[in-house]
Amino acid sequence: MDTQPIGELLPPERMLMGPGPSDTHPRVLRAFSIPPVGHLDPSFVEIMDEVQSLLRTVFRTDNRWTIPVSGTGSAAMETAIGNLTEPGDTVLVPGNGYFGERMAKMVKRAGGEPVVVDAPWGEPLSIEAVKTECEAHDPDIVCFVHAETSTGVKQPRVAELTGVAHDHGAIVIADTVTSLGGVELEVDDWGIDAAYSAGQKCLSCPPGASPLTLSDRAVEKVTSRDDPVRSWYLDLTELGSYWGEERAYHHTAPINNIYALREALRIAVDEGLESRWDRHERVAGALRDGVTAMGLSLNADPEFWLPSLNAVRLPDGVDDGAVIEHLLTEYSIEVASGLGALSGDILRIGCMGHSAKPENVLAVVAALGDALERQGAVVDAAAGLEATTEALR
């Protein structure tokens, strides 16, 4: 048995500029450190009400059923898909990224039949392709990823996509993990029936409590299902006893994560959602201009560019792992490699929430230029830094 003493926890300080988590806002850290109360304490019940109200504001919805799921974004994802997918349901899932593939896996586990809407990794779903698949398969559910974290692509024309799905009687589920609080999102106006997200991305909150909202139409599908949801922990009919009017025990909520999420949502509302969206676009735009001037390109076309996640294509012959290691060891900056079909081809550079600051973007562009030059890549690091600086003026 190892009896060596374990020292104080002292992880390194990082600038988190990858696909998440982002840097946590100091106000959120303070809220996270407040001593917990019981999850049925009357004071915490008031906090639950406040969190639900704030979530409705940030989601741009009047949905009664709007809650934080206990867990990371994948837990909220599985809650949405697992509760809305009944055995035998046909579910359209996007084929244009890693998280569409994860949707398909969850649909299968829920007993549904996934049908992939094909699109290249780096492009959004076309409305025409969604319409074609709806006509061919008459789906019960249509899923899409609003902000595809693996490709840096933002899905445009969302209201048209949901309109096509609704014309065929389908429920629409949206992955908003990398968009909520960072880019424009209008759940009600765009006709989204269920949207899930995460706290650690554009809301700059520690992972552990993940936003979810369902329309009355989606709730009706959940409450009228013939077979129970396969997960007891994520069963919304069970969770309703806690997050609904009854406020009865289901499981012990992550109290401090809820404290932190409440403060993160307050920060977003205080800033103003439109101002927050504009900040992400301006600061990430400077990052985009810098890497472009350096001689690199983004994976996504400009019309589909996702400010909160920039997928930067690497020059031929450059080792993505070496670049990532250099940024981490020399500058304490975290970025990430590509996933799936884009593994080894891109760097994923986040620009989210509290990390979406001019000084962070300037540091990333300077450090990236250095890392690439160390590998012998032909880039103009000085031009990149100059373009970034100019864009931020």
N, C-alpha and C positions, 0 to 999 in steps of 0.2 A: 504494500500500500504506500502511495506517495504521500509523505508527510511534510513536504516542503511548503513553507508559508506562501500564500498568494498575496501579492502586493496590492496597493491602491489602484483602482481603475483609472488609467490615464491614456485614453486613445488619442491619437494625433489630431490636431486641428486641421481640417480640410476645407477647401473651397469646393462645395458640391455643385458641379456643373455637368453632371451626367443626366441620365433619364429618370432620376429620382433615387433616393430622396433629395430634396433641395435643402439649402441652408434654412434652419429653423429660425423664425423671427424671435428676438429676445423676449418680446412680450408673451409669446407662446411658450417659451421655455419657463418663464416665471409662472405662468398659469399651470403648466405641467407639474411644477414642484409644490403646488399647494397641497397640504395634507388632505387625503380623501375623507369623504363621509360615506355612509352606507348607501348602497344603490337603491334603497327604498326610503331613504331619509327625505322628509318633506322639502328640505332645501335643494336636494338633488333633483327632485321631481320638477321644481321650478326651473332648474338649469336645463333639464330635458326639454321643457316647453320652449325655452329660449333658443336652444340649439335647433329644434325643428323649425322655428320661425325664421331663424337666420339661414338655414338651408334652403327654405322656400325662396327667400330673397335671392340667394346666389344662383340657384337653379333656374330662376325666373319662372316660378310655377306657383299655382294655388293648390297643388295636390295635397290632400289631407295626409296621405300615406307618404311621408318624407322623414327618413330616419338615418342615423348613423349605424352601420352594421359593425358589430364587434369583430374586428379583423382588418387585414389590409385590403387593398383594392380587389384582389382576387377573390376574397370572401364576398364582397359586394357583387362581384361579377357572377359568382356561383349562386348567390341568393336570387339574383334576377333571373338567370337562365334556369336554375333548378326549380324555382317556384312557378314560372310561367310555362315551362315545357312539360307537357304531360306525355306519358308513354304513347307512342304512335304519332305524335305531332311531327309535321314537316317544318323544318326551320331553315330559312335561308341565312347563310353565314358568309362574311366577306372572305375572299381569297387573296386579298392584296396586302397581307402582312401577318406577322407572328401572332398577334392577338386575335385575329380572325380564326387562326388555326386552334388557338386555345378555346375559343367559343365552340368550335365544332366538337372538340373533345368533351366539353361539359354537356353539350346537347346529347351526345351519345350516352354519357353516364346517366343522364336523366331519362333515358328511354326514347328520346326523339330521333328523328332521321335528318341529319344535316345535309343540305344541298348547297354547294359552294357556288357563289357568284364570282366568276373569275375576273381578275384584273392584275396587271403587272405590279410587282412590289416597287412602289414609287409613284403609283397613280391611284386616284380615288376610284370608287365604284362609279360606273356610268349609270345614269338613270335608265337608259335604254336596256342595259343588261339586267338591271333589277326587274324592269317591266317584263322582259322576256322570260325570266325565270319564274316570276309570279304567274304568268299566263300558263307556263308549262307545268308548274307543280302545285299551284293553289295553296301556298304555305299558310300555316297557322301563325307563324312568327317570322318577322324579318329583323335581322340583326345587322348593325353596322358599327364601325369604329369611327367616332368623330375625329379623334386625333390619334393617328397610328404611331405609337411610340417607337416602333421598329423601323419605320421608313421616313418619318418626318413629314407625313402627308396629312393635310386637313381635308375632310370630306366636305365638298361644297353642295349647294342646292339641297340642303337637308329637307326643307319643307316639301320639295318635289318628290324626294325619295319616300318620305312618310306618306305623302298623298297616294303614290302608286301602291304602297303596301295596304293602306286603308281601303282603297278601291277593291282590293281582293279580300277584305275582311281580316287582315292580319294585324297582330299586335307588333309594335316596333320597340326594340330594345337598342339603346345607344350606349356604347362605351365612351364615357367622357372623362376617363381617368387622367388624361394629360391636357384636358381643355378647361375643366371647371375652375373658374377663378383666374384664368389666364388668357383665353380667347373667347370671342363672342359665343354665347350659348343661350338659346331661348327655348326651353323645354315645352312650354305651353304653346307659344306662337308657331313653333315648328312641328307641332303634332307628335312629339315623342311620348310614347306610352310608359316607358320605363327607362331610367337613366341611372347608371352607377358611376362612382368615381373613387378617388382616394384622397387622403389628407396630406400625403407627403410630397405631392407634386406642386401644383401651382398655388396651393393653400399654405405651403411651407409649415407643415405640422408633422410631428413624429408619427410614423405609421402605427395604426392600431384601431382607428375608428374611421369608417369609410362611408361617404354619403350615398344614399339610394333614394330615389323617388319613383312612385308608381301612380299613374292616373287611375281614376275610378274604373275605367274600362279594364285596365290591367288587374286591379284588385278584384274585380268581378271574376276574371278568369282564374285567379288564384283561389278564391273562396268557393268556387263552384266545381273544382276538379273532383273527379271520381276517385283517384288514387292519392294517398297522402304523399307529401314531398319526401324524398328519400333521406334528406338530412333533417334530423330533429332540431339540431342547433340553429340551422338557417331557415327553418320553416316559418314563413311570414304569418301563417295563421296562429302559430305559437308565439312569435315575437309580438303579435298584436296585443297580447295580454299585458305586455310590459310597455310598449311604446304607444299603445292606444289609450283610450280614455280610462281604462281599468287600472293601469299602472300596477299590475300584479306581477309577482316574481316569475321569471322564466330562466334567466341565468344572470350571473354577476357581471354587470356591465364594467368595461374598463374605465373606471371613474376618472383617472387622471388624463386618459386620452380624450375623454369627453370635455374635460376642462380645457385642454389644449385646443381641441377643435373649435370650441365656442370662441376662444380668443382669436384664433385664425380667421374665423368667419367675421368676427367683429372688425378685424383689421381690413378685410376685403370690403365690407360694407362701408366703413369709414372712408376708405380711399375712393369709393365709387366704382361700380363695375366698369362703366365705360372708360373712366380714367385708368383703371387697372389694365383693361384690354389694350388701351393706347400705349401704356408704359411697356408692356411686354412686346408689342410690335415695334416700338421705337428702339428699345435696347437690343432686342434680338435682330432687328434690322441692321444695327451697327455691326453686330457679329457677322451677319450674312455678308455685308459689304466688305468687311475685313478679310474674310476667308476667300471671297471672290477676287478681291484685288491682289491677294497673295498668289493667286493662280489656281485655286481650287474651285470646286463647284458643289452645289447641293444636290442631293438625290432627287428632291422634289422640284417640279417646275414651279416658277414663281407664282402662278395662280393657285397652286395647291400647297404653298409653303406654310408650315406650321411653326409659328414663332416660338412656342414653348419647347420644341424639340427640333434641333437642327441636325440633319443627317448629312455630314460633310464627307464627300467622296475623297478617298486617299489617292495619291499618285501611284502609278504602277511601281511595284517593287518595294513599296514601303510596308514595313511590318507594323500592323496596328498595335500589337501587344507592346512593342518597343516604344512606340509613341506614348501609349497610355502609361507605361511604367516611368518614362522620363518625366511626364507631367506630374505624376504622383510623387516621385522621389525627389525631384529637383524643385518643384514649385508647390507641392501639396495641393494640386488641383486634380479633382476626379472627373474624368469623362469615361465613356464606355464604348465598347466595340459594337459591331453590328450583330444582329441575330439572324438565324435561319439563312435564307437565300442571300442576305447581305453580309454574312459573317466574313470578316477580313477585308471588306471593301469600303467600309465607312467608319467614321467616328460619330457617336451620338452625343451631341453637346446640348445639354438642357439650358434653358433660360427661363426659369420658373420662379414665381413668387418672390421671396426675399433674395433669391440668387440673381434675379433679373435687375442687376444694378450696373451702371456704367463702369465702375472700377473693376467689377468682376469680368466683364466682357473685354476690357482692355488687357487685363492680366492673361486671359485665356488666349487671345490672339497673339500676344507677344510670346507666350510660352509655347504655343503650337508652332509658330514660325521657327523658334529655336529647336524644338524637337524634330521637326522635319528636316531642317538644315543639317542636324547632327547625323541624319540617315542618308545624306547626300541627295535629298530631293531638290529639284529645281523649283524653288519658290522665291517670291519676293517678300520677305518678312517685313521689311521696312514699309513697303507700299501697303501691306495689309494693316499695319498699325496706324499708318497715316489715314487710310480710308475709315477705319473704325473711329479714330479721333474726330475726323471731320463730320461723320454721321451723328456724333453725340453732341455737337456744338449747338 
